[in-house]
Amino acid sequence: MSYSYKIKLAYKGTGYFGWQVQTKGQCKTIQGELDKALKIIAKSDDVKSLGASRTDAGVHALGQVARITIPIKIPEKGIINGINSVIDPAIQVIDCQCVNGKFNPISEAISKEYLYYFTNQKKPFPFNLDYFGNISFELDFQKMHSALKCFAGKKDFLNFRCVGTETPDTIREIFEIELTQHHISEMLNIIPSKYYMLRIKGDGFLKQMVRLIVGAIWAVGRGKLVESELHNAFDGEPKKHYGLVAPAEGLYLNKIEYKDGF
């Protein structure tokens, strides 16, 4: 007999080799730490986990979703408290509900939303390095904001995926995308006094897709790329990348939506 649960997690990705357990090597991963915790609370090696999004090394999450399967029945609150009592403090389960064992957190997701925080400081403050991407150039906010419309809608994101990734279907739909600029009181000097946030919501994302979109937006902000060139990126023909791959540290998996509202 096995019991399945849908859990929501938040984690700091710094120091982790991404979400997914690695078949070779001893790299520390979020899923690997979760599985260790499950074995402790279930008192069994017969545990399984499946994450909705395979976040890369250094990427953070505010709302990752996973299905876990264990051989004993534990109350939902017990799952939350049990995992949190034994797992690395950089990882936290924030919600849990019982589900059918057939629940698939990947295919049943309606949408995913990512946030990307970044600064454009010549030398970023040390405390910001793990939580913000940074590009050391002047940026034209209006040009970057105008370029966002190039990414909205259902398009072929062939040129916005990690090099060498074999993905048969590169069509994705972006439902919402916005760029905002924020100013914080200098009294909070561990947070940059000025930073930007890109929010992007879609039906799914290719490997490094968000970070490549950010890199293209930076290129526009620097004057290295114009909107017409961005439009050409979606004609289905493979081309060179349209900017840098933005650092992983600024990327946050914000939330994943399902029909049940979880």
JOCORKA-V744316 format. One record per helix or strand of 3 or more residues. SS is the DSSP state (A for helix, B for strand). FROM is the first residue (numbers start at 1). LEN is the number of residues. Records with the same first field share a line. If there is no record, write none. Layout:
SS->FROM-LEN / FROM-LEN
This chain:
B->3-9 / 48-4 / 60-11 / 91-9 / 111-9 / 153-4 / 171-13 / 194-9 / 251-7
A->30-13 / 76-11 / 126-3 / 141-10 / 209-14 / 227-6 / 248-3
